[in-house]
Amino acid sequence: MYYKTKQFAEKLGVSPYTVRYYDKEGLLPFVIRDAHGYRVFTDADINIFTTVLCLKNTNMPLKEIKTYIGLVKEGAATVEQRRVMLIEHQKTVIQQQALIETSLIEIQNKIDKYSSVDAGKQIQSEMAFVNNEKMMALQEYGL
C-alpha cells in the first residue's frame, strides 16, 4: 500500500503536522517522494513510525530517538547497539511505570476519601489537624 501524508497520519492516529515534523527531523529516513515532491509512505514506514511514536510516548528524548534511527539506517551491523539502547530505555520506562502505579494508588485513595459519606467532615478534621500542627511549629520555632 501507498499513502499520502494525510492518509498515513489518519492510519496512525496522529496529525499530518506530526508526520511532517518527524520526517523533517530525520526520524522517517526511508520515506520516498513522488514526482511533485510529496511524501509517499508505505507499510514499512508504518513500522518505523510506530517505533518512533512508542519511543516518544515513553519519554525517550528526541535526540536519543534520532540516534536510534541513525543506527537503524546503518543496518544490521548496529543490531547490538540498538538492543542495548532499548534495554536501557526499557529500564527507564519500568521505573516510570512503577512511579505511575504508586501515583495511581494515591489518586484512588483520594477518590475513595472524597467519595465517602462523611468526606466533608474528614476534610475539616484534617484541616484542623494541619492548622494546629503548623501553629505549634510556629510557636516552637518562634516564628
N, C-alpha and C positions, 0 to 999 in steps of 0.2 A: 504494500500500500504506500501511497504517497500523500502527503498532507501539506497544505499551505499553513502559514503561521497560525491563523485563526482556528483552523480545524485541529491542528496539533495542540494548541492551548486548551481548546474545549475538551479534547480527548483526555488531557492530563489534569483538568480542573484548575487551571491557572489562567492568568490573563495573557493576552498576546504581548503586552508590555514585558511581562516576566520572561517570556520565551526570548524576546529580542534582547533583553538585558543580559540574560545568561549567555546568549550567543556572543554578544559584544565583549563580554568578559572572558571569552575563550573557553567556556565550560561545555560547549557543544561543538567540539572540534571536527566532527565528521559531517556537518550539515553542508549540503550542496546548494548551489544557486542555479536558477533557471536562466534562460537567455536574457531575461529582463532584470536579472539581479535579485529576484525574490527568493527567499529561503524555501527549500523543498525538503521536507522531513520524511524519514522512512520509519518503519517499525524498529529498526536498530537504534534510531535516535530516541525512541521511547525508552529503551532500556537505559541508555546513559543519562537521559534527563530524569528518569525515575531515581537513579542513584544520586544524582546531584540534589534532587529535592529531599531525598532521605537524609543525606548528609547535612543539608541546610536546616531541615526540620529538627535535627538532633543537635543543633547549635555548633556544628563544625564551622570554624571561621572560613570566610570566602577564600582567604589566602591558602589555607590548607586544602580546600576543595580544588583550587587551581593546581596545587602541587599534585594532588591525586590524579586529576585529569591529565596533567602533563605526563605522569607515569603511564596512564592508560595509553596515551598517544605513542609512547615509546615501545609498546608491545610486550610480548611475552617475557622479555628479559627483566622486566620490573615486577613480576608477579610477587616475589617475596617482599619487596619493599611495600607494595600495596597491601599485602596481607598484614604485615607488621603495623602499618599505618591504621588499618581498620581495626586491628586488635586494640591498639591504644585508644582509638575513638570509642570502641565498644566499652572499654573500662570507664571512660568519662560518662557515657550515656547511662551505664548501670548506676553510677554514683548519682546522676541527675534523677534517675528513676527512683532510687531509694529516698532521695530528698522529697520528691513529689509524693511518694507514698506517705511519708511522715506528715507532710503538709496536708494531704487529703484526710488523714486521721484527725488532725486538729480542726480542719474545716467541718468535718462531720460532727465532732464534739460540740462545736459552736452551734451548728444547725440543730442538734439534739437539744441543747440547752435552750435555744430560742424557741423551740417547738413545744417545750413543756408548758403545762397549765399555769405554773407559777413562775414563768420566765421573768416577768416584771419584778416580782419580789426578790428573786435570786440576784438580779442585776442591781437592784437597790442595795441589797445586803453586801454585795461585792464592792460597790462604790463606797459604801460607808466604811468598810474594812480598809480599802485603799486610802481613802482620805485620812482615816485615823492613823494608819501606818506612816503616811507622809508627814502628818503633823508631829508625830513622835520623833521621826528622823530629824525634822527641822529643829525641834527643841533640843535633841541630843547633840546636834552639831552647831547649835547656837545660831541658826540661820533665821 
